[in-house]
């Protein structure tokens, strides 16, 4: 899995929460609450074909990790059994 399909939810030094890609200089998104940041990170990763969302606490330590399935499957399964 490459870094494109991974996002970290981290606290912003000036307040709020950021969604950042590894080794990125800028945040992909900035929101007021951690819950909003987690939801936005899941959307970004899902639209990029699935991957990992890593959630950090206020202290910067890794709190949780979530695997996201692809959000825009160009060939969804037809069988619903």
C-alpha positions in Angstrom: 0.0 0.0 0.0 1.4 3.3 -0.9 1.3 6.6 1.0 -1.4 8.0 -1.3 -3.9 5.6 0.4 -3.0 6.5 3.9 -4.1 9.5 6.0 -3.4 10.5 9.6 -5.8 12.4 11.8 -3.7 14.7 14.0 -4.3 17.7 16.3 -3.4 21.1 14.8 -1.1 23.3 16.9 -3.4 26.3 16.6 -6.6 24.3 17.3 -8.8 21.9 15.4 -7.8 18.7 13.7 -5.9 18.0 10.4 -6.0 15.1 7.9 -2.5 14.6 6.6 -0.8 12.3 4.2 2.6 10.8 5.3 5.5 13.1 4.3 3.1 15.8 3.2 3.8 19.5 3.9 0.2 20.5 3.8 -3.0 19.0 5.4 -5.5 17.4 3.1 -8.3 18.9 5.3 -8.7 21.0 8.5 -11.8 20.7 10.7 -13.0 21.7 14.2 -13.5 18.2 15.7 -11.7 14.9 15.7 -14.9 13.1 14.6 -15.2 15.4 11.6 -11.5 14.8 10.7 -12.0 11.0 10.9 -15.0 11.1 8.7 -13.2 13.3 6.1 -10.1 11.1 6.2 -12.3 8.0 5.5 -13.9 9.9 2.5 -10.5 10.8 1.1 -9.1 7.3 1.5 -12.2 5.7 0.2 -12.2 7.9 -2.9 -8.5 7.0 -3.5 -9.3 3.3 -3.7 -9.2 2.3 0.0 -6.4 2.2 2.5 -5.6 3.1 6.2 -6.8 5.9 8.4 -4.6 6.4 11.5 -6.1 8.3 14.3 -3.9 10.1 16.8 -4.9 11.6 20.2 -4.3 15.1 21.5 -0.9 14.0 22.7 0.1 12.9 19.2 0.2 9.2 20.1 -1.5 6.7 17.8 -4.9 5.8 19.2 -6.6 3.8 16.6 -6.4 2.6 13.0 -9.1 1.9 10.5 -9.0 0.1 7.2 -11.3 1.7 4.5 -12.6 -0.2 1.5 -12.7 1.5 -1.9 -15.4 4.1 -2.3 -15.6 4.5 -6.0 -15.5 1.0 -7.5 -15.8 1.3 -11.3 -16.9 -2.3 -11.5 -19.1 -3.1 -8.4 -20.3 -6.7 -7.9 -23.6 -7.5 -9.6 -24.3 -10.5 -7.4 -26.0 -9.5 -4.1 -26.2 -13.1 -2.6 
